[in-house]
Amino acid sequence: MRTPSPPEQRRDLRLLIVAYLAFVGLGLPDAITGVAWPSIRDAFGVGQGSLALILSGAAAGYLASSLMAGGLVRTLGLGRLLAASSALVALALTGCATTGAWPIFLLCAVALGAGGGAIDAALNLFVATAFGARQLNWLHACYGVGAALGPLLMTAVLAAGWSWRWGHATIALVLAALALAYAATGRVWSAAPLLATAGGAPTDGAFTARRTLRLPAARLQIAAFFVLAGLEATAGQWSYTVLTEARSLDPAVAGLCVGAFWTLFTLGRVAAGTVVVRLGNLRLARMATVGAVAGTLLFALAPAAAPLSGAVGLCLIGLALGPLFPGLMAETPRRLGAGAAAHAVGFQVAAAVVGAAAVPALAGALSGALGLEIVGAVLVSAGLVFLALHERIAATTGG
């Protein structure tokens, strides 16, 4: 492999830094809905299960744009795509902050998803191809940074007695500033030699996509990403409501617990990037999966009289889930082969989007019928299903 020249190394470092910033930006709006949901629900006069409409709308936009990521990269270039996506997210958040109409709010949720989907798929493949597993873990750690800061910001806004709309407006300003930064680095991205590969140009044929879906390991990984993202989203979106409305925890404390969930989620990815070379992806993933199942059990079985024990379980879930998504993504080229990887990454991101909407939506529907404590049972079930899927993938691919 050719050693990059000093100018190429400086360019690659700048690309990696911008990629990290992009994932911080992705995380900021994704995690605020769980903390803001009771306030949003009351502001629009909708039912508890209406959270599913927000998540489903965002998932639809995310799914559509992630599947078009390759074509968007080739048409716009990755720098312009980053800028356009961030600008779209900023506009959508502004719409959420200013509208008084529930249908408009839902349309803004679709735009939020569309803004994030293409950048997510493109950067996952780009960093996995250009930099490897360690940097991919750290890339996703940056998402966790944004996901941790979002709930903390919204909690501070609500604790100060301000409307939840100020939280959305503040994050809109951050994303607008990031869009300008991405636009300023457009030439750096256009010089990157791996963009054609990252965009999927060599393997765009429909036949290759169908062949990818015929691979048993590809189908198993798609299912695993669906369940994993659903588990992550359910814990992040519903835990605040469970802790406050079912277990009577102080709202400020519950907001801090959700922030701690995302903080530990991030720290798990930072630590994974440091130790993955020593432990190996398979061993690390097994340890993390067992930890996640243990955390779901602790959260689900915590007595209402001791809500902080459930918060400890929530924190364990966050720490354990952190390295699983990037670890599975980094293993995709090895397990499926380079020819299938470009398509598989897009499918996996799409499956994660659908899972992140479907599983919390199921939890919401069940909570409306059976009470909020059913969310714990959903988390335990998702953890056990993911454990089974991961072991099946390992057996199918030899590790």
QUITABEL-V535389 format. One record per backbone hydrogen bond with DSSP energy under -1.0 kcal/mol. NH is the residue of the N-H (numbers start at 1). CO is the residue of the C=O. If there is no record, write none. Layout:
nh: {NH,NH}
co: {CO,CO}
//
This chain:
nh: {9,10,11,12,13,14,15,16,17,18,19,20,21,22,23,24,25,26,27,28,31,36,37,40,41,42,43,44,46,50,51,52,53,54,55,56,57,58,59,60,61,62,63,64,65,66,67,69,72,73,74,75,76,77,81,82,83,84,85,86,87,88,89,90,91,92,93,94,95,96,97,98,99,105,106,107,108,109,110,111,112,113,114,115,116,117,120,121,122,123,124,125,126,127,128,129,130,131,132,136,137,138,139,140,141,142,143,144,145,146,147,148,149,150,152,153,154,155,156,157,158,159,160,161,162,166,168,169,170,171,172,173,174,175,176,177,178,179,180,181,182,183,184,186,189,190,192,198,199,200,201,203,209,210,211,212,213,214,215,219,220,221,222,223,224,225,226,227,228,229,230,231,232,233,234,235,236,237,238,239,242,243,244,245,246,247,249,254,255,256,257,258,259,260,261,262,263,264,265,266,267,268,269,270,271,272,273,275,276,279,280,284,285,286,287,288,289,290,291,292,293,294,295,296,297,298,299,300,301,306,309,311,312,313,314,315,316,317,318,319,320,321,322,324,327,328,329,330,331,332,335,336,337,341,344,345,346,347,348,349,350,351,352,353,354,355,356,358,359,361,362,363,364,365,366,367,368,369,370,371,374,375,376,378,379,380,381,382,383,384,385,386,387,388,389,390,391,392,393,394,395,396,397,398,399}
co: {5,6,7,8,9,10,11,12,13,14,15,16,17,18,19,20,21,22,23,24,27,32,33,36,37,38,39,40,41,47,48,49,50,50,51,52,53,54,55,56,57,58,59,60,61,62,63,66,68,69,70,71,72,73,77,78,79,80,81,82,83,84,85,86,87,88,89,90,91,92,93,94,95,101,102,103,104,105,106,107,108,109,110,111,112,113,116,117,118,119,120,121,122,123,124,125,126,127,127,132,133,134,135,136,137,138,139,140,141,142,143,144,145,146,148,149,150,151,152,153,154,155,156,158,157,163,164,165,166,167,168,169,170,171,172,173,174,175,176,177,178,179,180,183,185,186,189,194,195,197,196,200,205,206,207,208,209,210,212,215,216,217,218,219,220,221,222,223,224,225,226,227,228,229,230,231,232,233,234,235,238,239,240,241,242,242,243,250,251,252,253,254,255,256,257,258,259,260,261,262,263,264,265,266,267,268,269,271,272,275,276,280,281,282,283,284,285,286,287,288,289,290,291,292,293,294,295,296,297,303,306,307,308,309,310,311,312,313,314,315,316,317,318,321,323,324,325,326,327,329,331,332,333,337,340,341,342,343,344,345,346,347,348,349,350,351,352,354,355,357,358,359,360,361,362,363,364,365,366,367,371,372,373,374,375,376,377,378,379,380,381,382,383,384,385,386,387,388,389,390,391,392,393,394,394}
//
